[in-house]
Amino acid sequence: MLQLISTGEYIDDNPGHGGDTYAVRVYVLRLNPFTLNEWWKSQILNHRNTYGTEEEWEAYKAGKEKLQTAFKEKVADFLKVDLSLGSLCVTQEVKFMSINIKTDRMRAAILFHKSVLFTPERIPDNDVPDGWHRYDLRGSIHNARNAGKPTAISDHAYVNRIGSILSPIPLMREWTVLRRVNGQFLLLGSALTLREYCRDNGLDFPAKNQNFHIRPAPPEEAGLFYALSTEEDAEQGAIGHVRIDFGRSGSEFHPSWWPRGPEELNTPAFKQELGEVVDELRLSVLKGLGSMHSYYSGHGGKIEGGVCCQNYGYVVETERYLYRLRCNPTPGDYQAYLSCFDKQAQTLGLTEKGRQVLKDAADPGRREFERLFGRNADYSPEDVVRITYGRNMIYEAAPVQAEGPAQNTGGMRFE
């Protein structure tokens, strides 16, 4: 069974064609498992060493070419394309929905007499906890009637894939391509989170999966992922945002910080947490442009408002802070904006009383001193009243008793 999803056309006038120009029409098709299996069988080639004689090898290749021709004719007939007017090339792109193993439930199962977790969705490799193992469970590729019956596990399955297996112990040897199930797979009735599974089996919950939960943005909050007015920033308790560029290669990481709120919100505790959030996001959606495409393909998160392409929004919420990540998957532009908000500032409001509470908690004088001189400076900020460079004052603390002038070094004057 074939289903036409979309179609398009472009002109290929590449100089490498020797001056010839081609009209290329592109069709996006969805194949059901049986038709996909038919295409897959026509593509797989054995190695020459598999055959004892050249005649056997040539006969095998001729059989494959016959299968490929038959499949192309089937597709051409469906699309009503006349093959005598040009060539037809069939390629494959496989995308599966992904599961978030931190929060989504999976089915408890028994495989090879071992307790495992099963899900019909794909488990991203980056989400697999250290010391754990993920396998694809697939059906038969030789018998269409058994396409949905578990027959084997492998590292990756692209044909007749049934689901993913997550196991705390290895189920295959490292050099094994696949392992046959032989009826040793049993689905149990319970649906568990990873934390519940670890609890029931006496396992430690993996530290890699304890940090932050990333969820798709609700469509009604799309406006909060773009630039806000000063008044809206104040209402939301905005601290600032990180602008991210993946560079020309699409796999670099160039962040820059843009403040959007009172400096007293930018506390050392916030900076530390922000670094941890960014580090975790760089393991998945912010790993690079390719990883960003893969992430939103499996996690959704579409938001309105993108100018040149579809944008995607994701939310990370902690006890104190709220992070809104907008993905703009466009080469040559900034690919991500991570806006940061203080939920306590939202509650207190930016009144004088609220500002004072935040100032007392943050101690901005000490923070500014450490920014200028580092945390390992020999003197304390309480010992410095004012710092000037030439005629410009760059730091002033609350009045304290100063014992005398400090040493003048490097063009800076201390009082």
RODO-2510 file (C-alpha; in nm, 4 decimals, decimal comma):
residues 415
     n   res          X          Y          Z
     1     m     0,0000     0,0000     0,0000
     2     l     0,1268     0,3449    -0,0985
     3     q     0,0028     0,6839     0,0181
     4     l     0,1003     1,0143    -0,1440
     5     i     0,1906     1,2746     0,1219
     6     s     0,3209     1,5671    -0,0819
     7     t     0,4871     1,6593    -0,4105
     8     g     0,7128     1,9340    -0,5455
     9     e     0,9281     2,0252    -0,8444
    10     y     1,2545     2,2084    -0,9152
    11     i     1,4934     2,2754    -1,2051
    12     d     1,8401     2,1157    -1,1877
    13     d     2,0790     2,3166    -1,4096
    14     n     2,4037     2,2117    -1,2401
    15     p     2,7044     2,2917    -1,4656
    16     g     2,8248     1,9379    -1,3996
    17     h     2,5490     1,8113    -1,6303
    18     g     2,7357     1,9431    -1,9335
    19     g     2,4841     2,2155    -2,0095
    20     d     2,1791     1,9935    -1,9805
    21     t     1,8855     2,1061    -1,7658
    22     y     1,6508     1,8661    -1,5891
    23     a     1,3057     1,9086    -1,4396
    24     v     1,2974     1,7065    -1,1146
    25     r     0,9665     1,6158    -0,9527
    26     v     0,9784     1,4911    -0,5935
    27     y     0,7100     1,2739    -0,4343
    28     v     0,6881     1,1934    -0,0630
    29     l     0,5221     0,8559    -0,0081
    30     r     0,4212     0,6617     0,2992
    31     l     0,4593     0,2828     0,2749
    32     n     0,2852     0,0341     0,4988
    33     p     0,5098    -0,2332     0,6604
    34     f     0,4446    -0,4897     0,3865
    35     t     0,5273    -0,2524     0,1006
    36     l     0,8310    -0,1209     0,2895
    37     n     0,9432    -0,4803     0,3368
    38     e     0,9043    -0,5372    -0,0398
    39     w     1,1233    -0,2332    -0,1138
    40     w     1,3806    -0,3407     0,1457
    41     k     1,4154    -0,6886    -0,0072
    42     s     1,4883    -0,5321    -0,3443
    43     q     1,7714    -0,3188    -0,1989
    44     i     1,9737    -0,5535     0,0225
    45     l     2,2834    -0,6901    -0,1500
    46     n     2,4932    -0,9769    -0,0255
    47     h     2,8722    -0,9721    -0,0558
    48     r     3,0543    -1,1312    -0,3493
    49     n     3,2305    -1,3704    -0,1123
    50     t     2,8936    -1,5240    -0,0259
    51     y     2,8917    -1,7025    -0,3630
    52     g     3,1273    -1,9707    -0,4837
    53     t     3,1254    -1,8863    -0,8525
    54     e     3,0942    -1,5744    -1,0652
    55     e     2,7862    -1,7225    -1,2332
    56     e     2,6051    -1,7516    -0,8968
    57     w     2,6979    -1,3944    -0,8096
    58     e     2,5748    -1,2575    -1,1434
    59     a     2,2517    -1,4550    -1,1136
    60     y     2,1923    -1,3114    -0,7668
    61     k     2,2475    -0,9520    -0,8878
    62     a     2,0171    -1,0095    -1,1819
    63     g     1,7459    -1,1275    -0,9428
    64     k     1,7859    -0,8117    -0,7334
    65     e     1,7685    -0,5901    -1,0409
    66     k     1,4462    -0,7643    -1,1395
    67     l     1,2976    -0,6940    -0,7959
    68     q     1,4078    -0,3304    -0,8114
    69     t     1,2558    -0,2861    -1,1572
    70     a     0,9286    -0,4432    -1,0445
    71     f     0,9076    -0,2118    -0,7428
    72     k     0,9836     0,0985    -0,9517
    73     e     0,7117    -0,0004    -1,1973
    74     k     0,4706    -0,0426    -0,9058
    75     v     0,5515     0,3072    -0,7775
    76     a     0,5372     0,4585    -1,1267
    77     d     0,1972     0,3005    -1,1866
    78     f     0,0692     0,4440    -0,8578
    79     l     0,2018     0,7923    -0,9439
    80     k     0,0956     0,7612    -1,3104
    81     v     0,4515     0,8390    -1,4218
    82     d     0,5704     0,7384    -1,7699
    83     l     0,9138     0,5782    -1,7188
    84     s     0,9937     0,6167    -2,0889
    85     l     1,0171     0,9940    -2,0381
    86     g     1,2831     0,9818    -1,7668
    87     s     1,4262     0,7918    -1,4714
    88     l     1,2747     0,7158    -1,1308
    89     c     1,4830     0,7005    -0,8129
    90     v     1,3318     0,5590    -0,4918
    91     t     1,5057     0,6428    -0,1632
    92     q     1,4045     0,5947     0,1984
    93     e     1,3789     0,8247     0,5011
    94     v     1,2592     0,6632     0,8224
    95     k     1,1333     0,8700     1,1175
    96     f     0,9836     0,7321     1,4374
    97     m     0,8153     0,9092     1,7240
    98     s     1,0355     0,9205     2,0329
    99     i     0,9484     0,8637     2,3968
   100     n     1,0691     1,0633     2,6962
   101     i     1,1850     0,7921     2,9343
   102     k     1,2027     1,0405     3,2217
   103     t     0,8270     1,0881     3,2351
   104     d     0,6443     0,8629     2,9866
   105     r     0,5236     0,5194     3,0912
   106     m     0,6511     0,1969     2,9330
   107     r     0,5237    -0,1603     2,9491
   108     a     0,6898    -0,4068     3,1830
   109     a     0,7994    -0,7196     2,9942
   110     i     1,0028    -1,0383     3,0184
   111     l     1,2661    -1,1066     2,7511
   112     f     1,5078    -1,4007     2,7710
   113     h     1,3787    -1,4532     3,1277
   114     k     1,4955    -1,1004     3,2228
   115     s     1,2829    -0,8057     3,3396
   116     v     1,2840    -0,5254     3,0795
   117     l     1,0765    -0,2278     2,9649
   118     f     0,9042    -0,2107     2,6258
   119     t     0,7620     0,0825     2,4267
   120     p     0,6366     0,1004     2,0666
   121     e     0,8119     0,4394     2,0318
   122     r     1,1822     0,4845     1,9674
   123     i     1,4114     0,5570     2,2634
   124     p     1,6742     0,8168     2,1549
   125     d     2,0311     0,6952     2,2018
   126     n     2,1201     1,0098     2,3983
   127     d     1,8494     0,9304     2,6544
   128     v     1,9772     0,5817     2,7379
   129     p     2,1203     0,5935     3,0934
   130     d     2,4834     0,5018     3,1491
   131     g     2,5175     0,1260     3,1951
   132     w     2,1731     0,0561     3,0405
   133     h     2,1020    -0,0935     2,6986
   134     r     1,8484    -0,0164     2,4251
   135     y     1,7473    -0,2576     2,1485
   136     d     1,4964    -0,2524     1,8640
   137     l     1,2445    -0,5371     1,8579
   138     r     1,1367    -0,6368     1,5071
   139     g     0,9166    -0,8821     1,3236
   140     s     1,0079    -1,1164     1,0420
   141     i     1,1402    -0,9626     0,7190
   142     h     1,0885    -1,2867     0,5255
   143     n     0,7270    -1,3667     0,6110
   144     a     0,4660    -1,0928     0,5793
   145     r     0,2289    -1,2817     0,8079
   146     n     0,4835    -1,2570     1,0911
   147     a     0,5775    -0,8916     1,0318
   148     g     0,4091    -0,7915     1,3583
   149     k     0,5276    -1,0911     1,5612
   150     p     0,8481    -1,0386     1,7674
   151     t     1,1233    -1,2457     1,6094
   152     a     1,4554    -1,0740     1,6913
   153     i     1,6305    -0,7836     1,8637
   154     s     1,9092    -0,5722     1,7157
   155     d     2,0762    -0,2358     1,7759
   156     h     1,8660    -0,0746     1,5019
   157     a     1,5748    -0,2022     1,2954
   158     y     1,4310    -0,0126     1,0004
   159     v     1,1960    -0,2769     0,8611
   160     n     0,9062    -0,4316     1,0543
   161     r     1,0178    -0,2569     1,3692
   162     i     0,7791    -0,3314     1,6567
   163     g     0,9253    -0,1205     1,9365
   164     s     1,2156    -0,0534     2,1717
   165     i     1,3520    -0,2556     2,4619
   166     l     1,5229    -0,0857     2,7580
   167     s     1,7223    -0,3179     2,9803
   168     p     1,9539    -0,2610     3,2801
   169     i     2,1691    -0,5558     3,1622
   170     p     2,3063    -0,6472     2,8157
   171     l     2,0919    -0,8890     2,6145
   172     m     2,3355    -0,9365     2,3231
   173     r     2,7106    -0,9778     2,2921
   174     e     2,8890    -0,6728     2,1521
   175     w     2,9790    -0,8442     1,8245
   176     t     2,6293    -0,9883     1,7700
   177     v     2,4233    -0,8321     1,4879
   178     l     2,0908    -0,9681     1,6138
   179     r     1,9492    -1,2214     1,8592
   180     r     1,6434    -1,4289     1,7820
   181     v     1,3617    -1,4101     2,0336
   182     n     1,2297    -1,7640     1,9817
   183     g     0,9090    -1,6972     2,1716
   184     q     1,0880    -1,5630     2,4806
   185     f     0,9143    -1,2243     2,4840
   186     l     0,6200    -1,1688     2,7182
   187     l     0,4396    -0,8385     2,7724
   188     l     0,3099    -0,7838     3,1263
   189     g     0,0053    -0,5786     3,2183
   190     s     0,1690    -0,2991     3,4150
   191     a     0,2712     0,0376     3,2676
   192     l     0,5607     0,1930     3,4601
   193     t     0,7782     0,4997     3,4578
   194     l     1,1522     0,4410     3,4657
   195     r     1,1610     0,5491     3,8298
   196     e     0,8847     0,3016     3,9225
   197     y     1,0600     0,0221     3,7349
   198     c     1,3854     0,0892     3,9237
   199     r     1,1977     0,0948     4,2533
   200     d     1,0193    -0,2358     4,1860
   201     n     1,3407    -0,4086     4,0749
   202     g     1,5675    -0,2726     4,3487
   203     l     1,7736    -0,0593     4,1084
   204     d     1,9200     0,2870     4,1560
   205     f     1,7456     0,5480     3,9447
   206     p     2,0008     0,6581     3,6794
   207     a     2,1583     0,9930     3,7710
   208     k     2,1640     1,0939     3,4025
   209     n     1,7857     1,1021     3,4006
   210     q     1,7333     1,2983     3,7232
   211     n     1,8156     1,6512     3,6127
   212     f     1,5569     1,8318     3,4038
   213     h     1,2366     1,7442     3,2210
   214     i     1,1925     1,8982     2,8751
   215     r     0,8321     1,9287     2,7573
   216     p     0,6822     2,0696     2,4353
   217     a     0,5379     2,4196     2,4614
   218     p     0,1600     2,4595     2,4832
   219     p     0,0413     2,6300     2,1602
   220     e    -0,1300     2,9065     2,3592
   221     e     0,2067     3,0136     2,5081
   222     a     0,3754     3,0648     2,1703
   223     g     0,4020     3,4417     2,2191
   224     l     0,6163     3,3998     2,5307
   225     f     0,8960     3,2425     2,3242
   226     y     0,9606     3,5590     2,1235
   227     a     1,0760     3,9093     2,2175
   228     l     0,8561     4,0705     2,4835
   229     s     0,8042     4,4338     2,5760
   230     t     0,9745     4,5754     2,8850
   231     e     0,6450     4,5613     3,0733
   232     e     0,5849     4,1980     2,9725
   233     d     0,9402     4,1028     3,0722
   234     a     0,8761     4,2573     3,4136
   235     e     0,5478     4,0694     3,4544
   236     q     0,7132     3,7394     3,3594
   237     g     1,0168     3,7929     3,5829
   238     a     1,2538     3,7840     3,2850
   239     i     1,6246     3,7574     3,3650
   240     g     1,7638     3,7371     3,0126
   241     h     1,8128     3,4971     2,7255
   242     v     2,0908     3,2927     2,5707
   243     r     2,1210     3,3280     2,1939
   244     i     2,2764     3,0232     2,0280
   245     d     2,4450     2,9792     1,6899
   246     f     2,5526     2,6365     1,5568
   247     g     2,8085     2,7912     1,3197
   248     r     2,8667     2,7152     0,9530
   249     s     2,9058     2,3422     1,0087
   250     g     2,5815     2,3173     1,2051
   251     s     2,7594     2,1296     1,4849
   252     e     2,9359     2,4165     1,6667
   253     f     2,8038     2,5943     1,9761
   254     h     2,8347     2,9717     2,0145
   255     p     2,6202     3,1166     2,2968
   256     s     2,5786     3,4811     2,3932
   257     w     2,3927     3,6259     2,6930
   258     w     2,1425     3,9136     2,6682
   259     p     2,0075     4,0575     2,9981
   260     r     1,6380     4,1497     3,0093
   261     g     1,5685     4,2149     3,3762
   262     p     1,7097     4,3615     3,6992
   263     e     2,0694     4,2601     3,7644
   264     e     1,9743     4,1327     4,1100
   265     l     1,7921     3,8410     3,9431
   266     n     2,1155     3,7223     3,7837
   267     t     2,2356     3,5430     4,0975
   268     p     2,5206     3,2898     4,1259
   269     a     2,2601     3,0193     4,1960
   270     f     2,0793     3,1051     3,8722
   271     k     2,4018     3,1076     3,6720
   272     q     2,4946     2,7655     3,8043
   273     e     2,1540     2,6184     3,7228
   274     l     2,1502     2,7814     3,3792
   275     g     2,4831     2,6151     3,3008
   276     e     2,3425     2,2771     3,4052
   277     v     2,0283     2,3260     3,1953
   278     v     2,2311     2,4224     2,8877
   279     d     2,4669     2,1270     2,9382
   280     e     2,1722     1,8872     2,9427
   281     l     2,0066     2,0479     2,6393
   282     r     2,3349     2,0086     2,4510
   283     l     2,2973     1,6326     2,4846
   284     s     1,9810     1,6391     2,2715
   285     v     1,8050     1,9315     2,1049
   286     l     2,1070     2,1699     2,1212
   287     k     2,3654     1,9148     2,0112
   288     g     2,3614     2,0583     1,6598
   289     l     2,1340     2,1441     1,3703
   290     g     2,0916     1,7790     1,2698
   291     s     2,0063     1,6764     1,6259
   292     m     1,7584     1,9640     1,6487
   293     h     1,5774     1,8344     1,3373
   294     s     1,5678     1,4829     1,4848
   295     y     1,4459     1,6112     1,8197
   296     y     1,1457     1,8106     1,7006
   297     s     1,0548     1,5316     1,4555
   298     g     1,0043     1,3025     1,7525
   299     h     0,8873     1,5454     2,0215
   300     g     0,6620     1,7962     1,8429
   301     g     0,6470     2,1449     1,9963
   302     k     0,5364     2,3512     1,6954
   303     i     0,4690     2,7168     1,7784
   304     e     0,3406     2,9995     1,5619
   305     g     0,5353     3,3159     1,4900
   306     g     0,8379     3,1979     1,2914
   307     v     0,9258     3,4344     1,0069
   308     c     1,1245     3,2174     0,7655
   309     c     1,0499     2,8648     0,8901
   310     q     0,8511     2,6629     1,1404
   311     n     0,9710     2,7279     1,4975
   312     y     0,9493     2,4872     1,7897
   313     g     0,9182     2,5602     2,1622
   314     y     1,0163     2,3601     2,4694
   315     v     0,9922     2,4308     2,8413
   316     v     1,2184     2,3354     3,1308
   317     e     1,0806     2,4213     3,4745
   318     t     1,2654     2,3930     3,8048
   319     e     1,1690     2,4882     4,1581
   320     r     1,2800     2,8500     4,1146
   321     y     1,3222     2,9143     3,7425
   322     l     1,1416     2,8692     3,4111
   323     y     1,3321     2,8251     3,0833
   324     r     1,1672     2,8633     2,7431
   325     l     1,3663     2,7320     2,4464
   326     r     1,2715     2,8465     2,0962
   327     c     1,4260     2,6447     1,8126
   328     n     1,4700     2,8159     1,4770
   329     p     1,6184     2,5349     1,2595
   330     t     1,7540     2,7558     0,9826
   331     p     2,1175     2,7482     0,8592
   332     g     2,2844     3,0883     0,8586
   333     d     2,0648     3,2297     1,1362
   334     y     2,0595     3,2014     1,5150
   335     q     1,9199     2,8537     1,5732
   336     a     1,7980     2,8819     1,9331
   337     y     1,6937     3,1298     2,2014
   338     l     1,6735     3,0178     2,5637
   339     s     1,4736     3,2732     2,7664
   340     c     1,5060     3,2577     3,1446
   341     f     1,2458     3,3663     3,4013
   342     d     1,2450     3,3893     3,7806
   343     k     0,9192     3,2511     3,9193
   344     q     0,9816     3,4179     4,2549
   345     a     1,0047     3,7570     4,0819
   346     q     0,6692     3,6862     3,9188
   347     t     0,5212     3,6245     4,2635
   348     l     0,6826     3,9214     4,4377
   349     g     0,6357     4,1633     4,1505
   350     l     0,8993     4,4249     4,0720
   351     t     0,7867     4,6630     4,3468
   352     e     1,0433     4,8281     4,5718
   353     k     0,9705     4,5715     4,8409
   354     g     1,0071     4,2871     4,5926
   355     r     1,3331     4,4285     4,4600
   356     q     1,4692     4,4572     4,8131
   357     v     1,3932     4,0921     4,8867
   358     l     1,5747     3,9866     4,5712
   359     k     1,8681     4,2186     4,6448
   360     d     1,9110     4,0824     4,9942
   361     a     1,9123     3,7274     4,8588
   362     a     2,1534     3,7992     4,5740
   363     d     2,4051     4,0440     4,7357
   364     p     2,4818     4,2219     4,4066
   365     g     2,7749     4,4178     4,5524
   366     r     2,9677     4,1006     4,6233
   367     r     2,8707     3,9561     4,2847
   368     e     2,9979     4,2630     4,0987
   369     f     3,3202     4,2577     4,2985
   370     e     3,3774     3,8918     4,2114
   371     r     3,3008     3,9660     3,8462
   372     l     3,5748     4,2312     3,8403
   373     f     3,8411     4,0562     4,0480
   374     g     3,7448     3,6879     4,0682
   375     r     3,6362     3,4766     4,3613
   376     n     3,9952     3,4130     4,4748
   377     a     4,0860     3,7793     4,5333
   378     d     4,2872     3,8397     4,8556
   379     y     4,0658     4,1295     4,9692
   380     s     3,6983     4,1326     5,0544
   381     p     3,4344     4,3525     4,8848
   382     e     3,3459     4,4901     5,2271
   383     d     3,6881     4,6605     5,2290
   384     v     3,6274     4,8584     4,9078
   385     v     3,4070     5,1668     4,8846
   386     r     3,4558     5,2771     4,5238
   387     i     3,6600     5,1700     4,2202
   388     t     3,7350     5,4136     3,9384
   389     y     3,9240     5,3855     3,6124
   390     g     4,0401     5,7297     3,5019
   391     r     3,7344     5,9528     3,5540
   392     n     3,4838     5,6693     3,5258
   393     m     3,3392     5,5009     3,8334
   394     i     3,2892     5,1317     3,7647
   395     y     3,1999     5,0080     4,1138
   396     e     3,0534     5,1616     4,4280
   397     a     2,9573     4,9739     4,7423
   398     a     2,7493     5,0778     5,0382
   399     p     2,9390     5,3132     5,2777
   400     v     3,1805     5,1266     5,5044
   401     q     3,4722     5,2262     5,7234
   402     a     3,7845     5,2289     5,5069
   403     e     4,1222     5,2107     5,6846
   404     g     4,3187     5,3877     5,4130
   405     p     4,4001     5,3938     5,0425
   406     a     4,5023     5,0715     4,8812
   407     q     4,7843     5,0291     4,6345
   408     n     4,7269     5,1838     4,2923
   409     t     4,7926     4,9289     4,0159
   410     g     4,7320     4,9011     3,6422
   411     g     4,5562     5,2380     3,5989
   412     m     4,2788     5,1485     3,8495
   413     r     4,2385     5,3559     4,1648
   414     f     4,0935     5,2060     4,4830
   415     e     3,9510     5,4214     4,7676
***
